[in-house]
Amino acid sequence: MSAYTGAYEAIDQIVSRGNDADEALRQVVALLYDRIDQCSWVGISFVEEDKLMLGPALGEQNAEPTAIPISYENNVVAELGVLAGELGTEDRAFLERVGVLISPYCLVGWDTGGEAWSP
């Protein structure tokens, strides 16, 4: 059994509840932050005009995170960033599965009109 089975099921429940996109993604970020060993930062960045714009994030980003592209219908729409200890194959596979689950929530036009993302 995977160390992430319970976390994956919890994320599936979050996205199945029908919450609005920003609330669901905030909850996913918080859950990942709590469940990934040695995690010091988790964030989701959205593709806006060919640039990545940071959305919901938690923790302290003091180094370059591991980036997992999030695709929807073969288009990269966002990136899941995780700053933790050494991420192995199982960790990356879990994060990629999370990316598939949350991809529809990353389609919202995250145009904040120049305002910073608010937690």
GROMACS elastic network, one bead per residue, 0.5 to 0.9 nm:
[ bonds ]
;  ai    aj funct       b0    kb
    1     4     6  0.83917   500
    1     5     6  0.70902   500
    2     5     6  0.53553   500
    2     6     6  0.86143   500
    2    90     6  0.80284   500
    3     6     6  0.76632   500
    3     7     6  0.83416   500
    3    90     6  0.86808   500
    4     7     6  0.51005   500
    4     8     6  0.59897   500
    4     9     6  0.85506   500
    4    35     6  0.79897   500
    4    36     6  0.85257   500
    4    90     6  0.87353   500
    4    91     6  0.82410   500
    4    94     6  0.69330   500
    5     8     6  0.52713   500
    5     9     6  0.62712   500
    5    10     6  0.86652   500
    5    94     6  0.89197   500
    6     9     6  0.51588   500
    6    10     6  0.61414   500
    6    11     6  0.86913   500
    7    10     6  0.50287   500
    7    11     6  0.62140   500
    7    12     6  0.85696   500
    7    31     6  0.73678   500
    7    32     6  0.76743   500
    7    35     6  0.68850   500
    8    11     6  0.51415   500
    8    12     6  0.61463   500
    8    13     6  0.86562   500
    8    94     6  0.76368   500
    8    97     6  0.81529   500
    8    98     6  0.70529   500
    9    13     6  0.62518   500
    9    14     6  0.87157   500
   10    13     6  0.50695   500
   10    14     6  0.62974   500
   10    15     6  0.88848   500
   10    28     6  0.87099   500
   10    31     6  0.81694   500
   11    15     6  0.63530   500
   11    16     6  0.84733   500
   11    24     6  0.88934   500
   11    27     6  0.82580   500
   11    28     6  0.61057   500
   11    31     6  0.76483   500
   11    32     6  0.88241   500
   11    98     6  0.74857   500
   11   101     6  0.79359   500
   11   102     6  0.85903   500
   12    15     6  0.53767   500
   12    16     6  0.60280   500
   12    17     6  0.87317   500
   12    98     6  0.84660   500
   12   101     6  0.69473   500
   12   102     6  0.87756   500
   13    17     6  0.61812   500
   14    17     6  0.55442   500
   14    18     6  0.78285   500
   14    19     6  0.75543   500
   14    24     6  0.61374   500
   14    25     6  0.86810   500
   14    27     6  0.72505   500
   14    28     6  0.72752   500
   15    18     6  0.62934   500
   15    19     6  0.70223   500
   15    21     6  0.85938   500
   15    24     6  0.61756   500
   15    25     6  0.84025   500
   15    28     6  0.85368   500
   15   101     6  0.73839   500
   15   102     6  0.70395   500
   15   105     6  0.82948   500
   16    19     6  0.79597   500
   17    24     6  0.85902   500
   18    21     6  0.84434   500
   18    24     6  0.82145   500
   19    22     6  0.82007   500
   19    23     6  0.63054   500
   19    24     6  0.56456   500
   20    23     6  0.55910   500
   20    24     6  0.61861   500
   20    25     6  0.86905   500
   20   105     6  0.82751   500
   21    24     6  0.52028   500
   21    25     6  0.61099   500
   21    26     6  0.85692   500
   21   104     6  0.85961   500
   21   105     6  0.50641   500
   21   106     6  0.74285   500
   21   107     6  0.88655   500
   21   108     6  0.73429   500
   22    25     6  0.51721   500
   22    26     6  0.60947   500
   22    27     6  0.86323   500
   22    55     6  0.87371   500
   22    56     6  0.77798   500
   22   105     6  0.77595   500
   22   106     6  0.87656   500
   22   108     6  0.88492   500
   23    26     6  0.51098   500
   23    27     6  0.62537   500
   23    28     6  0.86704   500
   24    27     6  0.51764   500
   24    28     6  0.62413   500
   24    29     6  0.87244   500
   24   102     6  0.85389   500
   24   105     6  0.77915   500
   25    29     6  0.61199   500
   25    30     6  0.85659   500
   25    44     6  0.80783   500
   25    55     6  0.89652   500
   25    56     6  0.69343   500
   25   102     6  0.74386   500
   25   105     6  0.72751   500
   25   106     6  0.83038   500
   26    29     6  0.51536   500
   26    30     6  0.62344   500
   26    31     6  0.86562   500
   26    55     6  0.89285   500
   26    56     6  0.56902   500
   26    57     6  0.75187   500
   26    58     6  0.87322   500
   26   119     6  0.78369   500
   27    30     6  0.50982   500
   27    31     6  0.61303   500
   27    32     6  0.86172   500
   28    31     6  0.51003   500
   28    32     6  0.61398   500
   28    33     6  0.85093   500
   28    98     6  0.88236   500
   28   102     6  0.84399   500
   29    32     6  0.52234   500
   29    33     6  0.60977   500
   29    34     6  0.86835   500
   29    42     6  0.60691   500
   29    43     6  0.64687   500
   29    44     6  0.76549   500
   29    56     6  0.70013   500
   29    57     6  0.64538   500
   29    58     6  0.68153   500
   30    33     6  0.50797   500
   30    34     6  0.62785   500
   30    35     6  0.86752   500
   30    42     6  0.79697   500
   30    57     6  0.81610   500
   30    58     6  0.67470   500
   31    34     6  0.51727   500
   31    35     6  0.60673   500
   31    36     6  0.85591   500
   32    35     6  0.51076   500
   32    36     6  0.58372   500
   32    39     6  0.83512   500
   32    42     6  0.70487   500
   32    82     6  0.86766   500
   33    36     6  0.60096   500
   33    37     6  0.85744   500
   33    39     6  0.59802   500
   33    40     6  0.72335   500
   33    41     6  0.66052   500
   33    42     6  0.58930   500
   33    58     6  0.69586   500
   33    59     6  0.76367   500
   33    82     6  0.84027   500
   34    37     6  0.80088   500
   34    39     6  0.75891   500
   35    39     6  0.80491   500
   36    39     6  0.54916   500
   36    82     6  0.89500   500
   36    84     6  0.74506   500
   36    91     6  0.83417   500
   37    84     6  0.69755   500
   37    85     6  0.72773   500
   38    83     6  0.84007   500
   38    84     6  0.51512   500
   38    85     6  0.54847   500
   38    86     6  0.88311   500
   39    42     6  0.75698   500
   39    59     6  0.83377   500
   39    82     6  0.72708   500
   39    83     6  0.58303   500
   39    85     6  0.68139   500
   40    58     6  0.81646   500
   40    59     6  0.54391   500
   40    60     6  0.58427   500
   40    61     6  0.70825   500
   40    62     6  0.86470   500
   40    82     6  0.79946   500
   40    83     6  0.56937   500
   40    84     6  0.58207   500
   40    85     6  0.87406   500
   41    57     6  0.72074   500
   41    58     6  0.56074   500
   41    60     6  0.52682   500
   41    61     6  0.55157   500
   41    62     6  0.85090   500
   41    65     6  0.79113   500
   41    81     6  0.79007   500
   41    82     6  0.58299   500
   41    84     6  0.71284   500
   42    56     6  0.84153   500
   42    57     6  0.54911   500
   42    58     6  0.54794   500
   42    59     6  0.66481   500
   42    60     6  0.84888   500
   42    61     6  0.81432   500
   42    65     6  0.82396   500
   42    80     6  0.74826   500
   42    81     6  0.56108   500
   42    83     6  0.63610   500
   42    84     6  0.87018   500
   43    54     6  0.70588   500
   43    55     6  0.68314   500
   43    56     6  0.57005   500
   43    58     6  0.64106   500
   43    59     6  0.86357   500
   43    79     6  0.82440   500
   43    80     6  0.60060   500
   43    81     6  0.51350   500
   43    82     6  0.66722   500
   43    83     6  0.89598   500
   44    53     6  0.85032   500
   44    54     6  0.61005   500
   44    55     6  0.54327   500
   44    56     6  0.57693   500
   44    57     6  0.64041   500
   44    78     6  0.68507   500
   44    79     6  0.56584   500
   44    81     6  0.60752   500
   44    82     6  0.89087   500
   44   106     6  0.87948   500
   45    52     6  0.55251   500
   45    53     6  0.50753   500
   45    55     6  0.52319   500
   45    56     6  0.76899   500
   45    57     6  0.87078   500
   45    77     6  0.88123   500
   45    78     6  0.54422   500
   45    79     6  0.51552   500
   45    80     6  0.65711   500
   45    81     6  0.76416   500
   45   106     6  0.89464   500
   46    51     6  0.79187   500
   46    52     6  0.52862   500
   46    53     6  0.51901   500
   46    54     6  0.63691   500
   46    55     6  0.66769   500
   46    77     6  0.61481   500
   46    79     6  0.64541   500
   46    80     6  0.89633   500
   46   106     6  0.68638   500
   46   107     6  0.84723   500
   46   109     6  0.89721   500
   46   110     6  0.71643   500
   47    50     6  0.59256   500
   47    51     6  0.54505   500
   47    53     6  0.63962   500
   47    76     6  0.75027   500
   47    77     6  0.52796   500
   47    78     6  0.52803   500
   47    79     6  0.79297   500
   47   106     6  0.89114   500
   47   110     6  0.86787   500
   48    51     6  0.52567   500
   48    52     6  0.61137   500
   48    53     6  0.65580   500
   48    77     6  0.83965   500
   48    78     6  0.88934   500
   48   109     6  0.82365   500
   48   110     6  0.76105   500
   48   111     6  0.75935   500
   49    52     6  0.82715   500
   52    78     6  0.73308   500
   52    79     6  0.78331   500
   53    78     6  0.87650   500
   53   110     6  0.85896   500
   54    57     6  0.75624   500
   54   116     6  0.88035   500
   54   117     6  0.74424   500
   55   110     6  0.80962   500
   55   116     6  0.85610   500
   55   117     6  0.57155   500
   55   118     6  0.82813   500
   55   119     6  0.87367   500
   56   117     6  0.70612   500
   56   118     6  0.78893   500
   56   119     6  0.66307   500
   57    60     6  0.89510   500
   57    81     6  0.89221   500
   57   119     6  0.81363   500
   58    61     6  0.86448   500
   60    63     6  0.89014   500
   60    83     6  0.86780   500
   61    64     6  0.74768   500
   61    65     6  0.75954   500
   61    83     6  0.70444   500
   62    65     6  0.87060   500
   62    83     6  0.84908   500
   63    83     6  0.73591   500
   64    67     6  0.86883   500
   64    81     6  0.87733   500
   64    82     6  0.87912   500
   64    83     6  0.71796   500
   65    81     6  0.54722   500
   65    82     6  0.50830   500
   65    84     6  0.76878   500
   66    80     6  0.81186   500
   66    81     6  0.54959   500
   66    82     6  0.52146   500
   66    83     6  0.61540   500
   66    84     6  0.81826   500
   66    87     6  0.81591   500
   67    79     6  0.62422   500
   67    80     6  0.57005   500
   67    82     6  0.66416   500
   67    83     6  0.89279   500
   68    78     6  0.86832   500
   68    79     6  0.55200   500
   68    81     6  0.62811   500
   68    82     6  0.82754   500
   68    92     6  0.78668   500
   68    95     6  0.70485   500
   68    96     6  0.65452   500
   68    99     6  0.75215   500
   69    76     6  0.64056   500
   69    77     6  0.79012   500
   69    78     6  0.62128   500
   69    80     6  0.63248   500
   69    81     6  0.86698   500
   69    96     6  0.78933   500
   69    99     6  0.74256   500
   70    75     6  0.82696   500
   70    76     6  0.55861   500
   70    77     6  0.59307   500
   70    79     6  0.52428   500
   70    80     6  0.68242   500
   70    96     6  0.77180   500
   70    98     6  0.89101   500
   70    99     6  0.51311   500
   70   100     6  0.67739   500
   70   102     6  0.81190   500
   70   103     6  0.60203   500
   70   106     6  0.82081   500
   71    74     6  0.57125   500
   71    75     6  0.51018   500
   71    77     6  0.55160   500
   71    78     6  0.69725   500
   71    79     6  0.85089   500
   71    99     6  0.75322   500
   71   100     6  0.71981   500
   71   103     6  0.62666   500
   71   104     6  0.89588   500
   71   106     6  0.89977   500
   72    75     6  0.52949   500
   72    76     6  0.64004   500
   72    77     6  0.65139   500
   72   100     6  0.78203   500
   72   103     6  0.58057   500
   72   104     6  0.68588   500
   72   106     6  0.85866   500
   72   107     6  0.80487   500
   73    76     6  0.84034   500
   76    79     6  0.78520   500
   77   103     6  0.75048   500
   77   106     6  0.64209   500
   77   107     6  0.65873   500
   78    99     6  0.88288   500
   78   103     6  0.77827   500
   78   106     6  0.63581   500
   78   107     6  0.83588   500
   79    99     6  0.81852   500
   80    95     6  0.78839   500
   80    96     6  0.87929   500
   80    98     6  0.89787   500
   80    99     6  0.70948   500
   82    95     6  0.89422   500
   84    87     6  0.70223   500
   87    90     6  0.79227   500
   87    91     6  0.55369   500
   87    92     6  0.65887   500
   88    91     6  0.52122   500
   88    92     6  0.62932   500
   88    93     6  0.86318   500
   89    92     6  0.52249   500
   89    93     6  0.60876   500
   89    94     6  0.85783   500
   90    93     6  0.50836   500
   90    94     6  0.61347   500
   90    95     6  0.86539   500
   91    94     6  0.51812   500
   91    95     6  0.62724   500
   91    96     6  0.86547   500
   92    95     6  0.50562   500
   92    96     6  0.60620   500
   92    97     6  0.85885   500
   93    96     6  0.50925   500
   93    97     6  0.62554   500
   93    98     6  0.86627   500
   94    97     6  0.51341   500
   94    98     6  0.62583   500
   94    99     6  0.86748   500
   95    99     6  0.61710   500
   95   100     6  0.87935   500
   96   100     6  0.65037   500
   96   101     6  0.88714   500
   97   100     6  0.51725   500
   97   101     6  0.64693   500
   97   102     6  0.88708   500
   98   101     6  0.50677   500
   98   102     6  0.62398   500
   98   103     6  0.84270   500
   99   102     6  0.53028   500
   99   103     6  0.57766   500
  100   103     6  0.52946   500
  100   104     6  0.81637   500
  101   104     6  0.74486   500
  101   105     6  0.85260   500
  102   105     6  0.53611   500
  102   106     6  0.66624   500
  103   106     6  0.51537   500
  103   107     6  0.70134   500
  104   107     6  0.55928   500
  104   108     6  0.81071   500
  105   108     6  0.64578   500
  106   109     6  0.82341   500
  106   110     6  0.82746   500
  107   110     6  0.80727   500
  108   111     6  0.86783   500
  109   112     6  0.85607   500
  110   113     6  0.88952   500
  110   117     6  0.89293   500
  111   114     6  0.75378   500
  111   115     6  0.86583   500
  112   115     6  0.52355   500
  112   116     6  0.69464   500
  112   117     6  0.69784   500
  113   116     6  0.86385   500
  115   118     6  0.83278   500
